[in-house]
Structure formats: structure tokens, C-alpha cells
Amino acid sequence: PTQVGTTNVTLTATNSIGSDNKTLVITINAIPPVITSTLSANATVGANFAYTLTASGSQPITFNATNLPAGLSFSTPNIVGTPSAAGTANINLSATNSAGSDNKTLVLNVSNPPAPVINSATTATATENTLFSYFITATNNPASYNATGLPAGLNINTTSGEISGSPTATGPFSVNLSATNAGGTGNATLNLTVNASVAGAPVINSSLSASASVGSAFSYFITATNTPTSYGASGL
């Protein structure tokens, strides 16, 4: 049988003399649920977690889960989310149908992740008074970043790990990088060289035509980009 319920079945027995009819009442009972999913699981702080609650027995089965650790939620039949704290949680599981219920405990062990390991480049070059950008990258899902020893003009975004800005001092700098998660902090040193800015050769941008009159005063200014230190004119 595939359906729960009561069915009236008409029985007939016939021979040459006649027949007899009776009614057989068949009652099909539901099978109580039995939770079949594993009753222990492991998760990591800051990492996605998913667990599916399963059970044998007659359908439909209603599932539930309570006493979830912070960061997890239940959306039948799944426990999902990102746990936010280490520890052991005893989660109450239930499966219910028309024939009864089954209750079990899922023991969830939530551990801290390994500390981050910084894997971004350990050398970089910048130019004085010129925009600069560098990202700290690391393994094991850092929650925050930091950098100390930066030259003036540069700042660290502790959420994204970007070092950016326009340095106003030249020279070599040893910048202490860090990346932190619930498991600890990883450190590395960035050897940052800030070179002095060098302007390109001047480009004359004053007008290239002019008019003058014999016997009258004349004046014309040569102008150019990139801060010339001297000017000249020949063939006057």
C-alpha cells in the first residue's frame, strides 16, 4: 500500500448455485518517523555550514530543529548559516507525521579556523604624491586587517585590507601587515619603496602665433607644463 487510510473492498465468491458478497475493510496505518540523518557534525567559525534533516516513515513528515548556536537558522529540512562562536551545541531535532514523532539530538562541534596566512606580495613600489593601492590577501577568511609603519599619506581599510592614498614621504618603509580571524592573527612585512616624483620634460603650450608693430612695445610669455627651470628663444 502507498497511501494511509481506510478502504472498503467488495469480496465476491461465485459458483453454479449463486454468489456471496461481503465487504473487507482494510485500514492502512502510517509508519511513525525515525530520524536517519547523522547525529554529529563539525563546523567552523566564519565558514558556511549546512545540514539536512532526514527521516524514514510515512509522508508527509514535518521537521524542526531548536537550540541552534548563534549564526545558524532552520529552514525545513535544513540547518544553514555561518556560526559565530566556537563551542559544542546540542541541537534538538524532531520529525513528526500522523503516526507519531521521533526526537533526537544533533551534537554540533564548532571550532575556530586556523589563523590567517598572508599571501600577498611582500614588496611594492610607490611614487611620491601619486595614487597608490595595495591589497593585503590571506588564507582562512580574515575578519579584519591592519598595517602599521605606513608612510605619511597612506591609510589602511581594516575591512577590505586595501592600503591606499598618495605617499608624501620618500624612502624605504617596512610596513607591518596583519590579518585576523577567530583563530588568531597572521603577520607579514611589506617592503615598500616610495620614489621621488619625476616630472616629464616641459611641453610648451603658449600660442604659436603672435603679431607685433614696428616701433611699438611687444610682449609674449612662453608657458609650458612640468615646471620648467629655464626658457630660451632663438631667431628673434
C-alpha positions in Angstrom: 0.0 0.0 0.0 1.2 3.5 -0.8 -1.5 5.6 1.0 -2.6 5.9 4.6 -6.3 5.5 5.2 -9.3 3.1 5.2 -10.6 1.3 2.1 -13.8 -0.8 1.7 -13.1 -3.7 -0.6 -16.0 -5.7 -2.0 -15.4 -9.5 -1.9 -17.3 -12.0 -4.2 -17.4 -15.7 -4.2 -19.4 -17.4 -7.0 -20.3 -21.0 -8.1 -23.1 -22.5 -10.2 -25.7 -22.1 -7.4 -25.0 -18.4 -6.8 -22.7 -15.9 -5.2 -21.9 -14.3 -1.9 -20.7 -10.7 -1.4 -19.0 -9.3 1.7 -17.1 -6.1 2.4 -13.5 -6.2 3.6 -12.4 -3.1 5.5 -8.6 -2.5 5.0 -7.0 0.1 7.3 -3.6 1.2 6.2 -1.7 2.8 9.1 1.0 5.3 8.9 4.6 4.3 9.8 6.0 6.6 12.6 9.0 8.6 11.5 12.6 7.7 12.5 15.3 10.3 12.1 18.0 8.9 9.9 20.4 11.8 9.4 23.8 11.7 11.2 23.7 12.9 14.8 27.1 14.6 15.0 28.6 17.3 12.8 31.5 19.7 12.7 31.5 23.4 11.7 34.0 26.3 11.7 33.5 29.8 12.9 33.0 32.2 10.0 32.5 29.4 7.4 29.3 28.3 5.7 27.6 25.3 7.3 24.7 23.1 6.0 23.0 20.1 7.5 19.9 18.3 6.1 17.5 16.5 8.5 16.1 13.3 7.1 13.8 10.6 8.4 12.1 7.3 7.3 8.3 6.8 7.8 5.1 7.7 6.1 4.9 11.1 4.3 4.2 13.9 4.9 6.8 14.4 7.7 7.2 17.7 9.5 10.7 18.6 10.7 12.0 21.0 13.3 15.3 22.0 14.9 15.8 24.1 18.1 18.6 25.3 20.4 20.7 26.4 17.4 24.0 28.2 18.0 24.4 31.8 17.0 24.6 32.3 13.3 22.6 29.2 12.3 18.9 29.0 11.4 16.4 26.3 10.4 14.6 26.3 7.1 13.0 22.9 6.8 14.6 20.5 6.4 18.0 22.3 6.5 20.1 23.9 9.2 22.2 26.5 7.5 24.3 29.6 8.2 27.7 30.7 9.5 28.4 30.0 13.2 29.9 33.0 15.0 31.4 31.4 18.1 33.3 28.2 19.0 31.8 25.5 21.3 29.6 22.4 21.4 25.9 22.8 20.7 23.2 20.1 21.4 20.6 20.8 18.8 17.1 19.3 19.3 15.8 17.6 16.2 12.2 16.4 15.6 10.3 14.6 12.9 6.5 14.2 13.1 3.8 12.6 11.0 0.3 11.4 11.6 1.6 8.2 13.4 3.8 9.9 15.9 7.1 11.7 16.4 10.8 11.0 16.7 13.2 13.2 18.7 17.0 13.1 18.6 20.0 15.4 19.5 22.5 16.6 17.0 25.9 17.3 18.6 27.5 20.1 16.6 31.1 20.9 17.3 32.1 24.4 16.2 35.8 25.1 16.1 37.8 28.2 15.4 39.5 28.4 12.0 43.3 28.3 11.6 44.9 31.8 11.8 45.2 33.6 8.5 48.4 33.3 6.5 49.2 36.4 4.5 50.0 35.6 0.9 50.1 38.9 -0.9 53.3 40.3 -2.3 55.9 41.3 0.3 57.5 44.1 -1.9 55.8 47.1 -3.6 56.9 50.4 -5.2 55.1 53.7 -5.0 55.8 57.3 -6.2 55.7 60.4 -4.1 52.4 62.3 -4.4 51.0 59.7 -6.7 48.0 57.5 -6.0 48.9 54.0 -4.7 46.9 50.9 -3.9 47.8 47.6 -2.4 45.6 44.8 -1.0 46.5 42.5 1.8 45.3 39.0 1.0 45.4 36.0 3.3 44.0 32.5 3.7 41.3 31.3 6.2 38.8 34.1 5.8 40.2 37.1 7.7 37.6 39.2 9.5 39.9 42.3 9.7 43.2 43.6 8.5 45.8 46.2 9.7 49.0 47.8 8.7 51.5 49.9 10.8 54.6 51.8 9.7 52.9 53.3 6.7 54.5 56.5 5.2 52.5 59.7 5.5 49.7 59.9 3.0 48.8 56.2 3.1 45.9 54.6 5.1 44.6 51.0 5.7 41.0 49.9 5.2 40.7 47.4 8.0 37.7 45.7 6.4 38.9 45.2 2.8 42.6 45.2 3.5 43.4 47.9 1.0 46.3 50.2 1.6 45.7 53.4 -0.5 46.5 57.1 -0.8 49.3 59.3 -2.1 52.5 59.0 -0.1 54.1 62.3 0.8 57.4 60.9 2.0 60.1 59.1 0.1 62.4 56.2 1.1 62.2 52.6 2.1 59.5 51.6 4.6 59.0 48.3 6.5 55.2 48.0 6.9 53.9 45.5 9.4 50.8 43.7 7.9 48.3 41.7 9.9 45.2 39.6 9.1 42.9 38.4 11.9 40.1 35.9 12.3 38.6 34.0 15.3 41.6 31.6 15.2 44.3 34.2 15.6 46.4 36.7 13.6 48.8 36.2 10.8 51.7 38.7 10.2 54.0 39.7 7.4 56.3 42.6 6.4 55.8 44.6 3.3 59.0 46.3 2.0 57.6 49.4 0.4 59.8 51.8 -1.6 58.5 55.3 -2.3 60.4 57.0 -5.1 60.6 60.8 -5.6 58.3 62.0 -8.3 60.0 62.9 -11.5 58.2 65.3 -13.9 58.4 64.8 -17.6 60.1 67.2 -20.0 58.3 70.5 -20.4 55.6 70.8 -23.2 55.2 74.3 -24.5 51.5 75.2 -24.5 51.5 79.0 -25.2 50.2 80.3 -28.5 52.4 79.6 -31.6 51.4 82.8 -33.5 51.7 86.4 -32.5 51.6 89.9 -34.1 53.8 93.0 -33.4 54.2 96.5 -34.9 57.4 98.3 -35.8 58.3 100.8 -33.1 55.7 99.5 -30.6 56.4 97.6 -27.4 55.8 93.8 -27.7 55.5 91.2 -25.0 54.9 87.4 -25.2 55.2 84.8 -22.4 56.4 81.2 -23.1 54.3 78.8 -21.0 54.9 75.1 -20.6 53.9 72.1 -18.4 56.0 70.2 -15.9 57.6 73.3 -14.2 60.4 74.5 -16.5 63.5 75.7 -14.7 64.7 78.0 -17.6 63.5 79.2 -21.0 65.1 80.2 -24.3 64.3 81.7 -27.7 66.4 81.9 -30.8 65.8 83.6 -34.1 64.3 86.7 -32.6 
